[in-house]
Amino acid sequence: MGVGDHIGQDVVELQAPDEPGEYVLRCVLDNDREVIAEVPLVVNQPGSNRRSESMNRAYTTGIAAAALGVAHLAHAEDAQSILETAQAKQVERWTGVDRYIVTQRVMGQSTDTTYQRTEVQMSDGSTQTLFLPVAGGQAGAQDCGPMQMTPEALEAYAAGSEMVGAGMASEIEDGLEAAGLPRGLLAASGSEPNATFDPRVMMGGNAAFVRAAADAQRQQATDAARAPEQAAESADHMAEFMRRANLVGTETVDGRDSFHLRAEGLGMVQESDGREYTIESMSMWLDASEYVPLRTRVDGTMVAGDETSPMTIETVQSDYREVP
């Protein structure tokens, strides 16, 4: 029996088969034919006025299954309201914030990315408030000159470091030769920047870090230029998730009560670095009181050349803090 045919009925009347025997009564959802309840039953001999115990159970199960179907449909509506509440709360938390800076430091190198409050236009013509990276993030090194340097200045600084290392090494080797020692003794001290006496290697290692900072700045500029387009695409994908999401139930994530939302059959396609990514399903766990994401899981496929591979991306977000 289909749930949609019996929603709202207090009693579900079922017609027993004419042939006696053992049967199974199943309740399925109309949209995807998912079996949400089933019970075995026995049909007695024709003409018998006595309804078997299994038939009584079947009637009860039919009523319960129809009620379960109503609850399932209500979950779909609840999922949308939960996501709308989460979106509204996020915008509320952004009140008074126009931009912020994320600083990343790795082995003495510092890279800043500035995010600007932006109204992004979606494919349906509506707008959504997002924070997008903008060009102009600064990169530098804690121990090699000014922190605020352009990529070109960083490249020049790296080249200067290598020249200084080469000049120092030449002077040392001249001294070794004057003392009757081989010039190659300096180079033999090793090729690790932190475990050698050769200034060419030491300064060369420093130059490599500075060039990495320059590359990071160029990548930031590229990302900033593409950010509005990518943000609009991501916003459209989230809108599709909101439209398709169902409330699976409530679960505990890292000790916090959360709503588990899931959407399937998304078919979202993204291209990046010569690869094509297709998102087929997505699950999200939202904190039940703060409405912030605690965990997300994306399943789909990745196509690189002629090879197609399954893809799963899972993130956990738990360290939320109040920002004055």
Sequence and secondary structure as in RCSB ss.txt:
>XXXX:A:sequence
MGVGDHIGQDVVELQAPDEPGEYVLRCVLDNDREVIAEVPLVVNQPGSNRRSESMNRAYTTGIAAAALGVAHLAH
AEDAQSILETAQAKQVERWTGVDRYIVTQRVMGQSTDTTYQRTEVQMSDGSTQTLFLPVAGGQAGAQDCGPMQMT
PEALEAYAAGSEMVGAGMASEIEDGLEAAGLPRGLLAASGSEPNATFDPRVMMGGNAAFVRAAADAQRQQATDAA
RAPEQAAESADHMAEFMRRANLVGTETVDGRDSFHLRAEGLGMVQESDGREYTIESMSMWLDASEYVPLRTRVDG
TMVAGDETSPMTIETVQSDYREVP
>XXXX:A:secstr
 BGGGTTT SS      SS EEEEEEEE TTT  EEEEEEEEE  TT     HHHHHHHHHHHHHHHHHHHHHHH
HHHHHHHHHHHHHHHHHHTTT  EEEEEEEETTEEEEEEEEEEEEE TTS EEEEEEEES   EEETTSS S B 
HHHHHHHHHHHHHHHHHHHHHHHHHHHHTT  GGGTGGG S TTS S HHHHHHHHHHHHHHHHHHHHHHHHHHH
HHHHHHHHHHHHHHHHHHH EEEEEEEETTEEEEEEEEEEEEEEEEETTEEEEEEEEEEEEETTT  EEEEEEEE
EEEETTEEEEEEEEEE        
